[in-house]
């Protein structure tokens, strides 16, 4: 049993209450009080040990980027996946290919491509395996697993825990680390360099004019 604040990896119990997505943040003030309570609940849950990992389903998202200046935790929960994907592109060799939200090797999320990003992330938020090859902690692998214990399998490496219903496997996923980042208000060093600045990366991914919750 491990909370999002734990060293070995994040828990996933927040998946059921993970707050508004990129889309829902377009609904400006609707349900502001509820969102505030939700954000507080998420951060509170993230600071204690949580269990009951139930899968990798992302929160529903309908419209893109809003402004909840008084609710930065809710914004971080919605935006962290895009930042984590950018981290994986730079450090693990993730290559999403030709996507509306990609410009070269840079993620750019706006009102027209947020749903496309959400759909892509839903197919890459689990550890894997994937057809593509990544290099994580020096391990060539078909898994997007961060903070995992690695086992050699032929010419490739696999995480020690790979079952989709394994809490240990779930804690290494991009989805789990995005929840950790939102709760901790910083990027996880296991996915990106310790010196990485979440605030700067947020501006790169979402634009400097968008609200910055980091």
PyMOL commands that set and color helices and strands:
alter all, ss='L'
color gray80, all
select helices_A, chain A and resi 13-17+24-26+32-46+72-92+114-122+167-170+174-184+198-206
alter helices_A, ss='H'
color red, helices_A
select strands_A, chain A and resi 102-103+106-107+134-136+139-141+150-153+156-159
alter strands_A, ss='S'
color yellow, strands_A
deselect
rebuild
show_as cartoon
